[in-house]
């Protein structure tokens, strides 16, 4: 696909794709981001220029990106719901403070993981999914899930400096 052909597709369908995602999400910024990501993916794939066939592909890419973002948001929301303070009132103020500091360090360490590692880690820990279930949902091999989980656990251990 030449630059001119890509530009024609972009000019013709960008607003329509953005509107399509906006109707699904109700979020103007998200719709714009996904529309931009859609055309970036189309450009990166360097697919042959067939205007009628490319339209379906554009909408498929946009839909897949939207679903992927939605799933990621659901995982993040479930994680936030899961984090609750588990201490009783009998704990001393010092213990409560230590717990709060550890919780902050954990959340920061989790945020610093790569998205791929964080998603696998949270699916395992918050949803209680087995590696093969995560692999099926994400379209990965079990080995890839194991590798991501191993890297996530190593990074968390290092950042939290658990002793």
URCOR-V253584 format. One line per field, one symbol per residue. ss: DSSP state (a for helix, b for strand, c for the rest). phi: phi as a letter, one per 20 degrees, with the letter a starting at -180 (. if undefined). burial: # if it has 16 or more other C-alpha atoms within 10 Angstrom, else .. Layout:
ss: ???
phi: ???
burial: ???
//
This chain:
ss: ccaaaaaaaaaaaaaaaaaaaaaaaccaaaaaaaaaaaaaaaaaacccccaaaaaaaaaaaaaaaaaaaaaaaaaaaaaaaaccccccccccaaaaaaaaaaaaaaaaaaaaccaaaaaaaaaaacccccaaaaaaaacccaaaaaaaaaaaaaaaaaaaccc
phi: .fffffgfffffdgfffffgffffdmcffffffffffffffgffflfgecgffffffgfffffffffffffffffffffffffcfdbeffffgffffffffffffffffffeffgfffffgfffeeemefgfffgffemdeffffgfffffffffffffelfc
burial: .....#..##..##..######.......###.###.##..##..............##.###.##.....#..##..#................#......#.##..##..#...########.#....#.###......#..##.##.###.##...#...
//
